[in-house]
Amino acid sequence: MVRSPSNKRPPRKSATVRLVWRGITCRVRHTPQYFGDSDHVEIEVVSPKGAPLPITTTGFRSHFLAADELGAAGGPVAYVTNWLDRAAMSKDWSKTEFAWRQGDLFGRK
């Protein structure tokens, strides 16, 4: 009896690290070669809950990019930090961050 080769791919190996950016703790998960030469990076706010980031309104972001781009940036943590820093230069983010840090005295969300 001849068996056909399995079409199952080997499990992807992800690495997860903690990143603290401006007092916001995030989980950064990197999965190399998620699709061919494309790597996958996930950013998720861990604490404080509900803290905004300039790259997402939900506290979670999934992003695909070329592996060589990620390597040139210095790896996933350096890439995400640089991405956050660049996005934080916008006036919209300044307003959002100020409002979040100020809090709401009347309990509105």
N, C-alpha and C positions, 0 to 999 in steps of 0.2 A: 504494500500500500504506500502510495506517494502522498506526502503531506505538502500542502501549499504553504508558502511562507506566511507568517502572521503579518497582518496589516497594522497591527498595533504599534503605535509610536512609544518609545521609552518615556517614562514620566519626566516632565520638565523639572529642572532643579531651580528653585527660587531661593533668593537670599533676602531676608528681611532685616532692616536696621531701623533704629530710632533716630529721628532728626528733631532737634528743637530749633525752631525758627521764630524769633521775636516773642519768646515765651509760649509758643504753641507747639505742643509735642505731636509729631506726626510719625506714622509708620510708612516706611518706603520699602516696597517689595519690588525686586528686580528679577525678571525671568529672561535669561538670555535665549536667543534664537527661538522666540515664541512662534513666529511665522518665518521660516527660512532665515534670512539675515536680519530680520527685525526683532529687536528686543522689546520687552514690555515692562513698563514702570507703573506701579500703582502708588498713589499718595493718599493717605487717610488720616484725618485729624483724630487723635486719641484723647487729648485733653488740652484745654478745657473743652468739654462737650459743647458743640454748637459754635466753636470759634471759626471765624471766617478765614479763608485764604484767598489771595488775589487770583488764583488759577482755578477756583471752583466755588460755587455757591452752596454746594451740598456737603462739603467736608470730605469728598472723595473725588479722585481724578484718576482715570486710566489713560495711559499714553503709550503709543507705539513710536519707535524711532529706530534709525539704523544703528547697528552695533558700533560702527566706527565713530558715529557722532557722539554716542555715549562715552566711548573710550577717550575721545579727544577732549571731552569736557572734564575728565578726571574721575569718571564713574558715576553711579546713580545718585549718591548724596550730593556731590559737587554739582551735578547737572540740575537736580531739583532745587538746591539752594540758589543757584544762579538764576534759574527760571523764576522762582519766587521773588528774588531781589529785583529782577527786571520788571516783572508784572506789578510790583509794589510801587513803582515810580509813577503810576497813573494817578490823576486827580480823583477818579472814581474810587480807587482803592484807599486813598488818603481819607476820603469821607467815610467809607465803610469801616475802616479800622478805627477812626476817631469815635464814630457812633458806638461801635462794639466795646471799645475800652471805656468810654464814658458811661455806658449802661443806660438803662431807662428807669428814671425815678418813679414812673407810674406803673411799671410792671407790664407794659405793652410789649408785644413781640413784633 
